[in-house]
Each structure stands twice: as structure tokens, then as C-alpha cells.
Amino acid sequence: MAWWERTGLELVHGRLQVAGRDAESLGREHGTPLFVYDLTRMGEQARALEGAFEAIGAPFRLRFAMKAQRDPAVMTFVRGLGSVGLDACSPGEVRHALEHGFAAEEISYTGTNVSERDIDELLESGVHVNLDLLSQLRRWGRRAPGSTIGIRVNPRAGATRSAEAGAAAHESLYAGAKPTKFGIFPEQLDEALAIVTEHRLRVDAVHMHSGDGFLSGDLARFEVAVERVAAMARQVRDAGHPLVEVNVGGGLGVRQVESDEGFDHDAYAKIVAAHLAPLEVTISTEPGDYLAKEMGVLLAEVVTVEERDGVWFAGVDAGYNVAPERFIYGSSFPIVRCAGPERPTRTYTVAGNINEGPDHWGEEVELPELAEGDVLAVLNVGSYNQSMHLDHCLRPPARVAAFADRL
């Protein structure tokens, strides 16, 4: 059994099954490149996270970061879960959410560098807004004095997927020792509260986003951020604000390579609740990857098999324009052949059809010997791919087949 196999994604008699359906047949039926979504997996992840907080009796609100995935079928499925709201980060996302049946009170907006035009749309929409810079508090206060807002803080600590877990070593781009564009620093909180008082604003939520793709081994660093945010939230509450929610952001990861240890949602819930439960607030989180990544598979047809200076290349009919995450974030994905007779294995560079040198899906990928016409599956691409489609080279987006059941 391959490390990536699970219910809803498995090899049956040598043929890849997605949501209980034959992957190669789906590719032939719908055409490639094709995203196949097992929406049931998204529901399983949501219920597991909600269950972890329910088990310890902590009030909890789960939202889905829609920048990770906004396909209409996905939006409909999330809406149908009933208990899951949305995190939006632009007025366009707010409009998209409202158009797909979400009520304003189900949407939490956290953006950055909010313009006057943004404020116009956000005020009209009625969604809850978290503001993340001193200048943004002043701008909002001038436009909407006396309103209720949240503030995004930067605890100067973050958790991002560690080098040991298979990613390049890098500090969190959201919250760490290096200044980032996000959030009010602890030493700025007094000034922030003074601005809030000047404009008669009420703060009912404190928000942070500390990293991306973190796994169980990264939770100790995440806990440092949570502890600092709890202290900042306590300061806001003690200043007389009606604090009802602390949002610990997203960044929860899933396995991307075999050596990854996975994500322990029970340990995560206990860490968060240990620091925030004493504040008697609702704890919220807004993952994208954790909910959506594992539901998605990208199917692509092999159109070229060729040896070049001792390196075997397998060219496919999908380039980085249809799924840019690897090329933006350096993510790694399992690549498997959907079906075919038993063959000896060979190591390939799997290359896309965009006229750029870095357009590789993987290098030194061990696969059964490939032939033109084979269908390959790139796994764990349910988030930050379709939603970031590019029109580079005027290649069209991939098609989508989404299933809310498993055969």
C-alpha cells in the first residue's frame, strides 16, 4: 500500500480510484487536464477538526479559506456542511461567497492594505472585517466611526513546514522575527487601542495567521505564537472591548512526501484551547490546505516520452498554469500512473506544456515505464491550484469533475 493511499484515493488491482471512480476513465471521459475532487474528503477533514475541539469542550468556529479553492461545486459543498463558514481576503471573494449562498454573518474578512474602494464594498456587504495595520485602523475609523471590527495581530512567532518535513527551510512569511506586511506587533498594541478609542471603534475579535503547511512537529513553534496572541487578546479585553472570538488563522498542513509525519488535529486543539479557553471566547480557525488539499487529483495525459542526455522526460498536457502551487511555493506532490500493465520502473522528469524551463511537475520521479497516451495523476492538488490558474501562454484552465459521494 502506497503511503498516500486512503479511503477515496487508492489503487485497486493496479488502477487508481478517486472517490470510488476509475481515474483513467474519468480522464478519457472528461478530457485532460482534469481536476477530480473527492468532496467527501473535505467533509471528513472538517468533521475531524470540529470533533477535536468538541471533545475538549471548547467553543469553536471553523471557516474555510476560500482563496485556496473557490470552485462552485466546492462552495456548494461547504455551504451544505452547515457548520463551516468562510474566510475571505478580498472584496471579490466576499462577492463570490454571497453569490454562492453564504450569509454575511458566515463570512470573516481579513485582508491587507485595504483601500478606500475596498472599504466601500466591505461596509456595503456587512461582513465582519479584521484590520491588520495601524494605518488601516485609522482609515477605517475615519470612514466608519463607532463600528465593530477585529484586529489582526503579529505575535512575532510563526510555524511553517520544517525542512525536516521535506520543504525548503524558510521563516514564516506571516509572523516571525523578520518584519512582514501583516499584523499589529505586540509593542504597537497600545497605539492600536488608542486609535480604536479615538474613532470609537469596538474590537470583538483578535486574529493572527502565523504560517503555512505546518505539521505535528511544528506545533511547538505554533504554540509560542498562540501564547503571545492570548496575551494580546487579554490586553484588548482588559481595555474594555467586547471580545468574543480569537482566530488563530490557517496554515494547518497535510502530508506531501512519505517522510512527513502528518498533522495531529487533537494535539492542535489542546494547544489552542490551553491558552485561549481561559479567555472564554470562541476559538476559530480558517484552514485551506487542511480542508481541501487531499481531495484533489490532477489528471494529465503523457504526450512525450524521450531520453535526453541520459535523462528520461515524460511530457504531459498540463503545465504550471493550471496548478501553480508547486511553482510558487515549491510544494511537492506524489505522481502516479493511473493504470496499465505491469512494467519495469524508470526515473523521469515529468514536464509540462508551458514554454518555460521551470515547468516541471517533478524530477527523479520513479514510475512504471511510460508510453504516450498513459494518464498520470498528480495528487494532493485540491488547494491553491485551480484558484490560482494563470493564462500564461493562453493555455486554458483544467476541467473539473467534482463528486460529493463515493461509489
CORTA-V421447 format. One line per field, one symbol per residue. psi: psi as a letter, one per 30 degrees, with the letter a starting at -180 (. if undefined). A space follows every 50 residues. Layout:
psi->???
This chain:
psi->klffklkfjlkjhgkkkkhgkjeeeeeeefllkkkkkifeeeeeeeeeee eeeefggkkkkklkjfffkgkeeeeeeeeffefkakklgleeeeeeeefg gkleffkkkjalhkleeeeeeeeeeglkkkkgleeeeeeeeeeikglkll kkljghklklklefgglkkllkfejaekklgklkleffeeeeeeeeeegh lkjfkkkljfakgkaefffeeeeeeeeeeeeeeeeeefggkikfkkjgab fkllkflefkfakjfeeeeeeeeeffeffhlkkllildeeefeffkkkkk kkfkjkkjhfkkkjklgkafefifeefefglkkkklkelllkllllkljj kagkhkegikflkhkklkkllkflklkjlhgflhdefgklgkghkllllk jkkglk.
